[in-house]
Amino acid sequence: MKKMNYNMYFKSKSRLFLLCGFILLWCTRCKREDMLLYTDGTAAAPAKVSGIKVANQPGGAFITYQLPDDPNLLYVKAVYKLGSGEEMTIKSSYFSDTLKVEGYGDTSAHEVKLYSVGKNNKESESQAVSIKPLTPPVMKTFESVSLAETFGGAVVKFSNLAKANLSFIVMSDSTGRGDWYTVNTFYTKADSGRLTVRGFKPEERRFAVYVRDRWENKSDTLAKALVPLEEFLLDKGKFKEVRLPTDNWQGHSWSGVSTRTMPFLWNNVWNNGSDVFHTVPNSGLPSWFTFDLGNKYVLSRFKFYHRAGNNNDLYNNADVKLFEIWGSNNPNSDGTWASWDSVGTFTSIKPSGLPLGQVSNEDIQFARVDGEDFDMPAGINAYRYLRFRIREVWGLAQMFYISELTFWGAPEKDN
């Protein structure tokens, strides 16, 4: 009995010593952290950086330097003003020897002031550094901009090799006397593209475009008098589903909704997550479907509306990315391709350029509400039947979904 009491006594003592050890270790760690965070309010400001070098970049510069051997140093900062008058402050911790300054809209010389900042928030005297930015993306991109007439309006083509976040503001003169208004503002970081404004009569009208970046730097303005090409909105009431062998026309159903078949593509409803043509999961890719326009048309362009609903479905999963359009006036009933002409290959563009699974408000507006515009190749023949061949979707799904398709063009002229 006494032996058992001794064991219990020593076990209790061991636990007590172990607990004290943990407390002592915790206190020691706290004390070390306190020492690291401790600042001397009476200490002088840290020494200046030295060995400053400038590497000019488009719209800014990289500034490198040697850090002072000063235990009080917390970070180095750069202070400068943009052309708009806005003051910018950029900071870099004592783990780095480089600062990146950006936001300039020209190639003039600019002054940047460097400061060393201590843990007590005291700043060293400023050091003036002169930089001379290279041509900024907003100006470089504008050099590539072209403006031309297209069906129902104007088209802007551009090259943005820096993939900078830019806005393209397209305007029109409403009276012909310089009463300009903004028709649309496009946001993109794509390396190239075509931007179109539509809805104009085939009458001469002045259009203009300029480029703006996120620091409100603006390019010059390109203006032209253009005559939009005449076109007509095709009557969707004449569209009909065609079921050919090898086609994927079987629709999918979920959560009690009716089967989402092809006619949902032309019911004039979009920006609705359930109102889509949705093929059966795991039905495979590439995949194609066929429909009848009701008459023969020379097509000028079309709008492609992406599926709404969950943001994870946009530019992801089964959302169509790469597809072909084929045309015919007398398709073979066996579903083979010999009676079909290739009209064109089209790639969906994500304006923001964000990674898979991420979308911006501009992406949502562009894809679901406004619809993604595609121009047909010039000089194509008139066709009554169209065949869409889906080659690739944005995600990994083996199916596809499309909310709506809208077409413009002109009826075939009688010879």
LOKE-964403 format. One record per residue (C-alpha): residue number from 1; x, y, z. Coordinates in steps of 0.5 Angstrom, whole numbers. Layout:
residues N
atom dovo = NUM; xx = X; yy = Y; zz = Z
...
END
This chain:
residues 415
atom dovo = 1; xx = 0; yy = 0; zz = 0
atom dovo = 2; xx = 6; yy = 5; zz = 2
atom dovo = 3; xx = 9; yy = 3; zz = -5
atom dovo = 4; xx = 3; yy = 5; zz = -9
atom dovo = 5; xx = 3; yy = 12; zz = -5
atom dovo = 6; xx = 10; yy = 13; zz = -7
atom dovo = 7; xx = 9; yy = 12; zz = -14
atom dovo = 8; xx = 3; yy = 16; zz = -14
atom dovo = 9; xx = 7; yy = 22; zz = -10
atom dovo = 10; xx = 13; yy = 21; zz = -15
atom dovo = 11; xx = 8; yy = 21; zz = -21
atom dovo = 12; xx = 5; yy = 28; zz = -19
atom dovo = 13; xx = 12; yy = 31; zz = -18
atom dovo = 14; xx = 14; yy = 29; zz = -25
atom dovo = 15; xx = 8; yy = 32; zz = -28
atom dovo = 16; xx = 9; yy = 38; zz = -24
atom dovo = 17; xx = 16; yy = 39; zz = -26
atom dovo = 18; xx = 14; yy = 38; zz = -33
atom dovo = 19; xx = 8; yy = 43; zz = -33
atom dovo = 20; xx = 13; yy = 48; zz = -30
atom dovo = 21; xx = 18; yy = 47; zz = -35
atom dovo = 22; xx = 13; yy = 48; zz = -40
atom dovo = 23; xx = 11; yy = 55; zz = -37
atom dovo = 24; xx = 19; yy = 57; zz = -36
atom dovo = 25; xx = 19; yy = 55; zz = -44
atom dovo = 26; xx = 13; yy = 59; zz = -46
atom dovo = 27; xx = 16; yy = 65; zz = -41
atom dovo = 28; xx = 23; yy = 65; zz = -45
atom dovo = 29; xx = 19; yy = 65; zz = -52
atom dovo = 30; xx = 15; yy = 71; zz = -50
atom dovo = 31; xx = 21; yy = 75; zz = -47
atom dovo = 32; xx = 25; yy = 73; zz = -53
atom dovo = 33; xx = 19; yy = 76; zz = -58
atom dovo = 34; xx = 19; yy = 82; zz = -53
atom dovo = 35; xx = 26; yy = 83; zz = -54
atom dovo = 36; xx = 25; yy = 83; zz = -62
atom dovo = 37; xx = 19; yy = 87; zz = -62
atom dovo = 38; xx = 22; yy = 92; zz = -57
atom dovo = 39; xx = 24; yy = 99; zz = -60
atom dovo = 40; xx = 28; yy = 105; zz = -57
atom dovo = 41; xx = 24; yy = 111; zz = -58
atom dovo = 42; xx = 30; yy = 115; zz = -56
atom dovo = 43; xx = 34; yy = 112; zz = -62
atom dovo = 44; xx = 36; yy = 116; zz = -68
atom dovo = 45; xx = 33; yy = 115; zz = -75
atom dovo = 46; xx = 37; yy = 109; zz = -78
atom dovo = 47; xx = 42; yy = 111; zz = -83
atom dovo = 48; xx = 41; yy = 112; zz = -91
atom dovo = 49; xx = 41; yy = 106; zz = -96
atom dovo = 50; xx = 47; yy = 107; zz = -100
atom dovo = 51; xx = 50; yy = 104; zz = -107
atom dovo = 52; xx = 43; yy = 106; zz = -111
atom dovo = 53; xx = 42; yy = 104; zz = -118
atom dovo = 54; xx = 36; yy = 105; zz = -122
atom dovo = 55; xx = 33; yy = 100; zz = -128
atom dovo = 56; xx = 28; yy = 104; zz = -132
atom dovo = 57; xx = 22; yy = 100; zz = -134
atom dovo = 58; xx = 16; yy = 101; zz = -138
atom dovo = 59; xx = 12; yy = 106; zz = -133
atom dovo = 60; xx = 17; yy = 106; zz = -128
atom dovo = 61; xx = 23; yy = 103; zz = -125
atom dovo = 62; xx = 26; yy = 98; zz = -120
atom dovo = 63; xx = 31; yy = 102; zz = -115
atom dovo = 64; xx = 36; yy = 97; zz = -112
atom dovo = 65; xx = 40; yy = 99; zz = -106
atom dovo = 66; xx = 45; yy = 97; zz = -100
atom dovo = 67; xx = 42; yy = 97; zz = -93
atom dovo = 68; xx = 45; yy = 100; zz = -88
atom dovo = 69; xx = 48; yy = 96; zz = -82
atom dovo = 70; xx = 43; yy = 99; zz = -77
atom dovo = 71; xx = 39; yy = 94; zz = -72
atom dovo = 72; xx = 34; yy = 99; zz = -72
atom dovo = 73; xx = 32; yy = 99; zz = -79
atom dovo = 74; xx = 25; yy = 97; zz = -81
atom dovo = 75; xx = 24; yy = 98; zz = -88
atom dovo = 76; xx = 25; yy = 103; zz = -94
atom dovo = 77; xx = 20; yy = 107; zz = -97
atom dovo = 78; xx = 20; yy = 111; zz = -104
atom dovo = 79; xx = 15; yy = 117; zz = -104
atom dovo = 80; xx = 13; yy = 120; zz = -111
atom dovo = 81; xx = 8; yy = 124; zz = -115
atom dovo = 82; xx = 4; yy = 121; zz = -121
atom dovo = 83; xx = 2; yy = 126; zz = -127
atom dovo = 84; xx = -5; yy = 126; zz = -124
atom dovo = 85; xx = -2; yy = 130; zz = -117
atom dovo = 86; xx = -3; yy = 123; zz = -113
atom dovo = 87; xx = 2; yy = 122; zz = -108
atom dovo = 88; xx = 5; yy = 115; zz = -108
atom dovo = 89; xx = 8; yy = 111; zz = -102
atom dovo = 90; xx = 12; yy = 104; zz = -104
atom dovo = 91; xx = 15; yy = 100; zz = -98
atom dovo = 92; xx = 20; yy = 95; zz = -98
atom dovo = 93; xx = 22; yy = 91; zz = -91
atom dovo = 94; xx = 29; yy = 90; zz = -89
atom dovo = 95; xx = 29; yy = 83; zz = -92
atom dovo = 96; xx = 29; yy = 86; zz = -99
atom dovo = 97; xx = 34; yy = 91; zz = -103
atom dovo = 98; xx = 29; yy = 93; zz = -108
atom dovo = 99; xx = 23; yy = 98; zz = -109
atom dovo = 100; xx = 19; yy = 98; zz = -115
atom dovo = 101; xx = 16; yy = 105; zz = -117
atom dovo = 102; xx = 10; yy = 105; zz = -122
atom dovo = 103; xx = 4; yy = 109; zz = -125
atom dovo = 104; xx = 8; yy = 114; zz = -130
atom dovo = 105; xx = 4; yy = 115; zz = -136
atom dovo = 106; xx = 10; yy = 118; zz = -140
atom dovo = 107; xx = 18; yy = 118; zz = -141
atom dovo = 108; xx = 20; yy = 124; zz = -138
atom dovo = 109; xx = 25; yy = 125; zz = -132
atom dovo = 110; xx = 22; yy = 124; zz = -125
atom dovo = 111; xx = 24; yy = 125; zz = -118
atom dovo = 112; xx = 23; yy = 119; zz = -113
atom dovo = 113; xx = 25; yy = 120; zz = -105
atom dovo = 114; xx = 28; yy = 115; zz = -101
atom dovo = 115; xx = 27; yy = 114; zz = -94
atom dovo = 116; xx = 30; yy = 109; zz = -89
atom dovo = 117; xx = 25; yy = 108; zz = -83
atom dovo = 118; xx = 26; yy = 105; zz = -76
atom dovo = 119; xx = 22; yy = 101; zz = -71
atom dovo = 120; xx = 21; yy = 107; zz = -67
atom dovo = 121; xx = 18; yy = 110; zz = -74
atom dovo = 122; xx = 23; yy = 115; zz = -74
atom dovo = 123; xx = 25; yy = 117; zz = -82
atom dovo = 124; xx = 32; yy = 118; zz = -84
atom dovo = 125; xx = 33; yy = 124; zz = -89
atom dovo = 126; xx = 31; yy = 124; zz = -96
atom dovo = 127; xx = 35; yy = 122; zz = -102
atom dovo = 128; xx = 33; yy = 124; zz = -109
atom dovo = 129; xx = 33; yy = 119; zz = -114
atom dovo = 130; xx = 32; yy = 121; zz = -121
atom dovo = 131; xx = 28; yy = 116; zz = -126
atom dovo = 132; xx = 26; yy = 116; zz = -133
atom dovo = 133; xx = 21; yy = 111; zz = -135
atom dovo = 134; xx = 21; yy = 107; zz = -141
atom dovo = 135; xx = 14; yy = 108; zz = -146
atom dovo = 136; xx = 8; yy = 106; zz = -141
atom dovo = 137; xx = 4; yy = 100; zz = -143
atom dovo = 138; xx = -2; yy = 105; zz = -144
atom dovo = 139; xx = 2; yy = 109; zz = -149
atom dovo = 140; xx = 5; yy = 103; zz = -152
atom dovo = 141; xx = -2; yy = 99; zz = -153
atom dovo = 142; xx = -5; yy = 106; zz = -156
atom dovo = 143; xx = 1; yy = 105; zz = -162
atom dovo = 144; xx = -3; yy = 99; zz = -164
atom dovo = 145; xx = -10; yy = 101; zz = -164
atom dovo = 146; xx = -14; yy = 101; zz = -170
atom dovo = 147; xx = -21; yy = 103; zz = -171
atom dovo = 148; xx = -25; yy = 101; zz = -177
atom dovo = 149; xx = -33; yy = 100; zz = -179
atom dovo = 150; xx = -36; yy = 93; zz = -178
atom dovo = 151; xx = -43; yy = 91; zz = -178
atom dovo = 152; xx = -47; yy = 95; zz = -174
atom dovo = 153; xx = -42; yy = 99; zz = -171
atom dovo = 154; xx = -34; yy = 100; zz = -170
atom dovo = 155; xx = -29; yy = 95; zz = -168
atom dovo = 156; xx = -23; yy = 97; zz = -164
atom dovo = 157; xx = -17; yy = 92; zz = -165
atom dovo = 158; xx = -11; yy = 92; zz = -161
atom dovo = 159; xx = -4; yy = 89; zz = -158
atom dovo = 160; xx = -3; yy = 89; zz = -151
atom dovo = 161; xx = 4; yy = 85; zz = -150
atom dovo = 162; xx = 5; yy = 87; zz = -143
atom dovo = 163; xx = -2; yy = 84; zz = -141
atom dovo = 164; xx = -3; yy = 91; zz = -137
atom dovo = 165; xx = -10; yy = 92; zz = -134
atom dovo = 166; xx = -13; yy = 97; zz = -139
atom dovo = 167; xx = -19; yy = 101; zz = -140
atom dovo = 168; xx = -21; yy = 102; zz = -148
atom dovo = 169; xx = -26; yy = 108; zz = -148
atom dovo = 170; xx = -30; yy = 108; zz = -155
atom dovo = 171; xx = -34; yy = 114; zz = -156
atom dovo = 172; xx = -39; yy = 117; zz = -162
atom dovo = 173; xx = -41; yy = 124; zz = -164
atom dovo = 174; xx = -48; yy = 124; zz = -163
atom dovo = 175; xx = -49; yy = 130; zz = -167
atom dovo = 176; xx = -43; yy = 131; zz = -172
atom dovo = 177; xx = -41; yy = 137; zz = -168
atom dovo = 178; xx = -37; yy = 135; zz = -163
atom dovo = 179; xx = -42; yy = 132; zz = -158
atom dovo = 180; xx = -38; yy = 126; zz = -156
atom dovo = 181; xx = -41; yy = 121; zz = -151
atom dovo = 182; xx = -38; yy = 114; zz = -149
atom dovo = 183; xx = -41; yy = 108; zz = -152
atom dovo = 184; xx = -38; yy = 103; zz = -148
atom dovo = 185; xx = -32; yy = 102; zz = -144
atom dovo = 186; xx = -28; yy = 95; zz = -144
atom dovo = 187; xx = -24; yy = 93; zz = -139
atom dovo = 188; xx = -18; yy = 88; zz = -141
atom dovo = 189; xx = -11; yy = 85; zz = -140
atom dovo = 190; xx = -11; yy = 81; zz = -146
atom dovo = 191; xx = -5; yy = 81; zz = -150
atom dovo = 192; xx = -9; yy = 83; zz = -156
atom dovo = 193; xx = -16; yy = 83; zz = -158
atom dovo = 194; xx = -22; yy = 86; zz = -162
atom dovo = 195; xx = -27; yy = 90; zz = -158
atom dovo = 196; xx = -34; yy = 92; zz = -162
atom dovo = 197; xx = -40; yy = 97; zz = -161
atom dovo = 198; xx = -46; yy = 96; zz = -165
atom dovo = 199; xx = -53; yy = 98; zz = -166
atom dovo = 200; xx = -52; yy = 104; zz = -171
atom dovo = 201; xx = -55; yy = 105; zz = -178
atom dovo = 202; xx = -51; yy = 105; zz = -184
atom dovo = 203; xx = -50; yy = 112; zz = -184
atom dovo = 204; xx = -43; yy = 116; zz = -183
atom dovo = 205; xx = -42; yy = 117; zz = -176
atom dovo = 206; xx = -35; yy = 119; zz = -172
atom dovo = 207; xx = -33; yy = 114; zz = -167
atom dovo = 208; xx = -27; yy = 115; zz = -163
atom dovo = 209; xx = -23; yy = 111; zz = -158
atom dovo = 210; xx = -17; yy = 112; zz = -152
atom dovo = 211; xx = -14; yy = 108; zz = -147
atom dovo = 212; xx = -13; yy = 109; zz = -140
atom dovo = 213; xx = -10; yy = 105; zz = -134
atom dovo = 214; xx = -11; yy = 104; zz = -127
atom dovo = 215; xx = -7; yy = 110; zz = -125
atom dovo = 216; xx = -12; yy = 115; zz = -129
atom dovo = 217; xx = -6; yy = 116; zz = -135
atom dovo = 218; xx = -10; yy = 117; zz = -141
atom dovo = 219; xx = -7; yy = 116; zz = -149
atom dovo = 220; xx = -9; yy = 121; zz = -154
atom dovo = 221; xx = -15; yy = 120; zz = -158
atom dovo = 222; xx = -16; yy = 116; zz = -165
atom dovo = 223; xx = -22; yy = 119; zz = -168
atom dovo = 224; xx = -25; yy = 117; zz = -175
atom dovo = 225; xx = -31; yy = 118; zz = -179
atom dovo = 226; xx = -34; yy = 111; zz = -181
atom dovo = 227; xx = -40; yy = 108; zz = -184
atom dovo = 228; xx = -43; yy = 102; zz = -181
atom dovo = 229; xx = -44; yy = 96; zz = -185
atom dovo = 230; xx = -52; yy = 94; zz = -186
atom dovo = 231; xx = -54; yy = 88; zz = -182
atom dovo = 232; xx = -61; yy = 85; zz = -180
atom dovo = 233; xx = -62; yy = 81; zz = -173
atom dovo = 234; xx = -64; yy = 74; zz = -175
atom dovo = 235; xx = -71; yy = 72; zz = -173
atom dovo = 236; xx = -70; yy = 66; zz = -168
atom dovo = 237; xx = -77; yy = 64; zz = -169
atom dovo = 238; xx = -75; yy = 60; zz = -175
atom dovo = 239; xx = -70; yy = 56; zz = -172
atom dovo = 240; xx = -71; yy = 49; zz = -171
atom dovo = 241; xx = -67; yy = 43; zz = -168
atom dovo = 242; xx = -64; yy = 38; zz = -173
atom dovo = 243; xx = -62; yy = 31; zz = -170
atom dovo = 244; xx = -56; yy = 28; zz = -174
atom dovo = 245; xx = -53; yy = 21; zz = -173
atom dovo = 246; xx = -46; yy = 23; zz = -168
atom dovo = 247; xx = -49; yy = 29; zz = -166
atom dovo = 248; xx = -50; yy = 31; zz = -159
atom dovo = 249; xx = -57; yy = 34; zz = -158
atom dovo = 250; xx = -59; yy = 30; zz = -152
atom dovo = 251; xx = -60; yy = 35; zz = -146
atom dovo = 252; xx = -59; yy = 34; zz = -139
atom dovo = 253; xx = -64; yy = 35; zz = -133
atom dovo = 254; xx = -63; yy = 37; zz = -125
atom dovo = 255; xx = -66; yy = 39; zz = -119
atom dovo = 256; xx = -73; yy = 38; zz = -122
atom dovo = 257; xx = -72; yy = 42; zz = -128
atom dovo = 258; xx = -74; yy = 40; zz = -135
atom dovo = 259; xx = -69; yy = 37; zz = -140
atom dovo = 260; xx = -65; yy = 43; zz = -142
atom dovo = 261; xx = -65; yy = 42; zz = -150
atom dovo = 262; xx = -62; yy = 45; zz = -156
atom dovo = 263; xx = -68; yy = 50; zz = -157
atom dovo = 264; xx = -66; yy = 54; zz = -150
atom dovo = 265; xx = -61; yy = 57; zz = -155
atom dovo = 266; xx = -66; yy = 61; zz = -158
atom dovo = 267; xx = -71; yy = 63; zz = -153
atom dovo = 268; xx = -69; yy = 70; zz = -152
atom dovo = 269; xx = -67; yy = 69; zz = -145
atom dovo = 270; xx = -60; yy = 69; zz = -142
atom dovo = 271; xx = -57; yy = 71; zz = -135
atom dovo = 272; xx = -61; yy = 65; zz = -132
atom dovo = 273; xx = -57; yy = 59; zz = -129
atom dovo = 274; xx = -62; yy = 54; zz = -131
atom dovo = 275; xx = -64; yy = 57; zz = -138
atom dovo = 276; xx = -58; yy = 53; zz = -142
atom dovo = 277; xx = -57; yy = 48; zz = -147
atom dovo = 278; xx = -54; yy = 43; zz = -143
atom dovo = 279; xx = -51; yy = 36; zz = -145
atom dovo = 280; xx = -51; yy = 30; zz = -141
atom dovo = 281; xx = -45; yy = 29; zz = -136
atom dovo = 282; xx = -39; yy = 25; zz = -139
atom dovo = 283; xx = -42; yy = 25; zz = -146
atom dovo = 284; xx = -35; yy = 27; zz = -149
atom dovo = 285; xx = -31; yy = 32; zz = -152
atom dovo = 286; xx = -31; yy = 34; zz = -158
atom dovo = 287; xx = -38; yy = 34; zz = -159
atom dovo = 288; xx = -43; yy = 38; zz = -164
atom dovo = 289; xx = -50; yy = 40; zz = -165
atom dovo = 290; xx = -54; yy = 42; zz = -171
atom dovo = 291; xx = -60; yy = 47; zz = -173
atom dovo = 292; xx = -64; yy = 50; zz = -178
atom dovo = 293; xx = -64; yy = 58; zz = -179
atom dovo = 294; xx = -70; yy = 57; zz = -183
atom dovo = 295; xx = -67; yy = 61; zz = -189
atom dovo = 296; xx = -60; yy = 62; zz = -192
atom dovo = 297; xx = -56; yy = 68; zz = -189
atom dovo = 298; xx = -50; yy = 71; zz = -190
atom dovo = 299; xx = -48; yy = 71; zz = -183
atom dovo = 300; xx = -44; yy = 78; zz = -180
atom dovo = 301; xx = -43; yy = 76; zz = -173
atom dovo = 302; xx = -46; yy = 73; zz = -167
atom dovo = 303; xx = -47; yy = 73; zz = -159
atom dovo = 304; xx = -45; yy = 68; zz = -155
atom dovo = 305; xx = -48; yy = 68; zz = -148
atom dovo = 306; xx = -45; yy = 64; zz = -142
atom dovo = 307; xx = -48; yy = 60; zz = -137
atom dovo = 308; xx = -50; yy = 65; zz = -131
atom dovo = 309; xx = -51; yy = 62; zz = -124
atom dovo = 310; xx = -45; yy = 60; zz = -120
atom dovo = 311; xx = -39; yy = 64; zz = -121
atom dovo = 312; xx = -35; yy = 57; zz = -121
atom dovo = 313; xx = -39; yy = 55; zz = -128
atom dovo = 314; xx = -36; yy = 61; zz = -131
atom dovo = 315; xx = -30; yy = 60; zz = -135
atom dovo = 316; xx = -29; yy = 54; zz = -132
atom dovo = 317; xx = -32; yy = 47; zz = -132
atom dovo = 318; xx = -37; yy = 46; zz = -138
atom dovo = 319; xx = -37; yy = 53; zz = -140
atom dovo = 320; xx = -35; yy = 53; zz = -148
atom dovo = 321; xx = -28; yy = 56; zz = -150
atom dovo = 322; xx = -26; yy = 53; zz = -157
atom dovo = 323; xx = -31; yy = 52; zz = -162
atom dovo = 324; xx = -32; yy = 51; zz = -169
atom dovo = 325; xx = -38; yy = 53; zz = -174
atom dovo = 326; xx = -39; yy = 49; zz = -180
atom dovo = 327; xx = -45; yy = 51; zz = -185
atom dovo = 328; xx = -49; yy = 47; zz = -190
atom dovo = 329; xx = -55; yy = 48; zz = -195
atom dovo = 330; xx = -56; yy = 40; zz = -196
atom dovo = 331; xx = -53; yy = 36; zz = -190
atom dovo = 332; xx = -52; yy = 29; zz = -191
atom dovo = 333; xx = -57; yy = 25; zz = -187
atom dovo = 334; xx = -52; yy = 20; zz = -184
atom dovo = 335; xx = -49; yy = 26; zz = -180
atom dovo = 336; xx = -42; yy = 25; zz = -184
atom dovo = 337; xx = -38; yy = 32; zz = -185
atom dovo = 338; xx = -37; yy = 31; zz = -193
atom dovo = 339; xx = -43; yy = 36; zz = -194
atom dovo = 340; xx = -41; yy = 41; zz = -189
atom dovo = 341; xx = -36; yy = 48; zz = -190
atom dovo = 342; xx = -32; yy = 50; zz = -185
atom dovo = 343; xx = -34; yy = 57; zz = -183
atom dovo = 344; xx = -29; yy = 59; zz = -178
atom dovo = 345; xx = -26; yy = 57; zz = -171
atom dovo = 346; xx = -27; yy = 61; zz = -165
atom dovo = 347; xx = -24; yy = 62; zz = -158
atom dovo = 348; xx = -28; yy = 65; zz = -152
atom dovo = 349; xx = -24; yy = 71; zz = -148
atom dovo = 350; xx = -24; yy = 72; zz = -141
atom dovo = 351; xx = -23; yy = 79; zz = -140
atom dovo = 352; xx = -19; yy = 79; zz = -134
atom dovo = 353; xx = -14; yy = 74; zz = -135
atom dovo = 354; xx = -15; yy = 71; zz = -128
atom dovo = 355; xx = -13; yy = 64; zz = -126
atom dovo = 356; xx = -18; yy = 58; zz = -127
atom dovo = 357; xx = -24; yy = 59; zz = -122
atom dovo = 358; xx = -23; yy = 67; zz = -121
atom dovo = 359; xx = -28; yy = 72; zz = -124
atom dovo = 360; xx = -28; yy = 79; zz = -124
atom dovo = 361; xx = -35; yy = 83; zz = -124
atom dovo = 362; xx = -33; yy = 85; zz = -131
atom dovo = 363; xx = -32; yy = 78; zz = -133
atom dovo = 364; xx = -39; yy = 77; zz = -131
atom dovo = 365; xx = -42; yy = 83; zz = -135
atom dovo = 366; xx = -38; yy = 81; zz = -141
atom dovo = 367; xx = -40; yy = 74; zz = -141
atom dovo = 368; xx = -47; yy = 73; zz = -138
atom dovo = 369; xx = -50; yy = 80; zz = -139
atom dovo = 370; xx = -47; yy = 83; zz = -145
atom dovo = 371; xx = -46; yy = 77; zz = -149
atom dovo = 372; xx = -39; yy = 75; zz = -152
atom dovo = 373; xx = -38; yy = 78; zz = -159
atom dovo = 374; xx = -36; yy = 74; zz = -165
atom dovo = 375; xx = -35; yy = 77; zz = -172
atom dovo = 376; xx = -36; yy = 72; zz = -178
atom dovo = 377; xx = -30; yy = 72; zz = -183
atom dovo = 378; xx = -31; yy = 76; zz = -189
atom dovo = 379; xx = -33; yy = 73; zz = -196
atom dovo = 380; xx = -37; yy = 67; zz = -193
atom dovo = 381; xx = -42; yy = 64; zz = -197
atom dovo = 382; xx = -50; yy = 64; zz = -195
atom dovo = 383; xx = -52; yy = 58; zz = -191
atom dovo = 384; xx = -58; yy = 55; zz = -188
atom dovo = 385; xx = -56; yy = 50; zz = -183
atom dovo = 386; xx = -50; yy = 51; zz = -178
atom dovo = 387; xx = -46; yy = 46; zz = -174
atom dovo = 388; xx = -43; yy = 48; zz = -168
atom dovo = 389; xx = -37; yy = 43; zz = -166
atom dovo = 390; xx = -34; yy = 44; zz = -159
atom dovo = 391; xx = -27; yy = 42; zz = -158
atom dovo = 392; xx = -25; yy = 45; zz = -151
atom dovo = 393; xx = -29; yy = 48; zz = -145
atom dovo = 394; xx = -25; yy = 52; zz = -140
atom dovo = 395; xx = -25; yy = 46; zz = -134
atom dovo = 396; xx = -24; yy = 39; zz = -135
atom dovo = 397; xx = -32; yy = 37; zz = -136
atom dovo = 398; xx = -33; yy = 32; zz = -141
atom dovo = 399; xx = -40; yy = 36; zz = -143
atom dovo = 400; xx = -42; yy = 43; zz = -145
atom dovo = 401; xx = -47; yy = 48; zz = -144
atom dovo = 402; xx = -49; yy = 55; zz = -147
atom dovo = 403; xx = -54; yy = 60; zz = -145
atom dovo = 404; xx = -56; yy = 63; zz = -152
atom dovo = 405; xx = -54; yy = 65; zz = -159
atom dovo = 406; xx = -56; yy = 71; zz = -163
atom dovo = 407; xx = -54; yy = 72; zz = -170
atom dovo = 408; xx = -54; yy = 78; zz = -175
atom dovo = 409; xx = -53; yy = 78; zz = -182
atom dovo = 410; xx = -57; yy = 79; zz = -189
atom dovo = 411; xx = -61; yy = 74; zz = -193
atom dovo = 412; xx = -58; yy = 71; zz = -199
atom dovo = 413; xx = -59; yy = 76; zz = -205
atom dovo = 414; xx = -63; yy = 73; zz = -211
atom dovo = 415; xx = -59; yy = 73; zz = -217
END
